[in-house]
């Protein structure tokens, strides 16, 4: 487990996913606007993300710290996003 102070470096999964979704929505809006002025030649159908993390249960919430390169003992969290039509 990483040697850090109480909550330094730990993050909340829900906040992370909310941020990721917000950024994907912004990218989709940008592509939609570009599609009005030029033909779109590509699309992103699926995306996958794999994180090496250290979970921590703290006051009824699970928080995570990202493993650093070469750090042993981390858990793997895989997130796969698919397109919705």
Secondary structure per residue as TSV (DSSP state, phi and psi in degrees):
chain	resnum	aa	ss	phi	psi
A	1	X	-	360.0	141.0
A	2	X	-	-64.5	142.8
A	3	X	-	-88.2	94.3
A	4	X	-	-137.1	164.0
A	5	X	-	-68.8	171.3
A	6	X	S	-30.9	-71.8
A	7	X	S	-117.3	5.4
A	8	X	T	-62.0	129.2
A	9	X	T	83.5	-4.8
A	10	X	E	-93.8	144.7
A	11	X	E	-134.8	160.8
A	12	X	E	-96.0	129.9
A	13	X	H	-61.6	-42.3
A	14	X	H	-61.8	-43.9
A	15	X	H	-64.7	-39.0
A	16	X	H	-61.9	-48.3
A	17	X	H	-65.0	-39.5
A	18	X	H	-59.6	-42.5
A	19	X	H	-65.6	-42.1
A	20	X	H	-62.1	-45.2
A	21	X	H	-63.6	-41.5
A	22	X	H	-59.6	-44.6
A	23	X	H	-66.2	-38.5
A	24	X	H	-65.9	-39.2
A	25	X	H	-63.3	-40.3
A	26	X	H	-62.4	-42.2
A	27	X	H	-63.6	-41.0
A	28	X	H	-63.9	-42.8
A	29	X	H	-61.8	-42.0
A	30	X	H	-62.4	-44.9
A	31	X	H	-63.6	-37.5
A	32	X	H	-64.4	-41.8
A	33	X	H	-65.7	-42.4
A	34	X	H	-64.5	-32.1
A	35	X	H	-66.1	-20.2
A	36	X	H	-74.5	-29.8
A	37	X	H	-106.4	-17.7
A	38	X	S	-151.7	156.3
A	39	X	-	-71.1	132.4
A	40	X	-	-78.3	133.8
A	41	X	-	-110.0	1.9
A	42	X	-	-152.7	166.0
A	43	X	-	-149.0	153.1
A	44	X	-	-100.1	115.0
A	45	X	-	-91.2	-49.6
A	46	X	E	-137.3	152.3
A	47	X	E	-140.1	145.0
A	48	X	E	-131.0	145.9
A	49	X	E	-137.6	131.1
A	50	X	E	-123.5	126.5
A	51	X	E	-117.6	142.0
A	52	X	E	-102.4	116.4
A	53	X	E	-136.8	162.5
A	54	X	E	-114.1	110.7
A	55	X	E	-77.3	151.6
A	56	X	E	-143.8	126.6
A	57	X	E	-92.3	119.3
A	58	X	E	-140.9	114.3
A	59	X	T	51.6	46.5
A	60	X	T	80.2	4.5
A	61	X	E	-124.2	146.9
A	62	X	E	-99.6	127.0
A	63	X	E	-122.4	161.9
A	64	X	E	-132.0	147.6
A	65	X	E	-121.0	137.0
A	66	X	E	-78.9	133.8
A	67	X	-	-68.6	145.8
A	68	X	-	-89.8	160.7
A	69	X	T	-53.8	130.5
A	70	X	T	82.1	-3.1
A	71	X	-	-78.7	125.4
A	72	X	-	-91.4	157.7
A	73	X	S	90.7	6.4
A	74	X	-	-78.2	153.6
A	75	X	E	-91.8	154.9
A	76	X	E	-102.2	131.7
A	77	X	E	-120.4	118.9
A	78	X	E	-110.4	132.2
A	79	X	E	-123.9	127.8
A	80	X	E	-121.8	128.9
A	81	X	E	-112.8	130.4
A	82	X	E	-115.5	160.9
A	83	X	-	-78.9	149.9
A	84	X	-	-119.4	128.0
A	85	X	-	-120.9	360.0
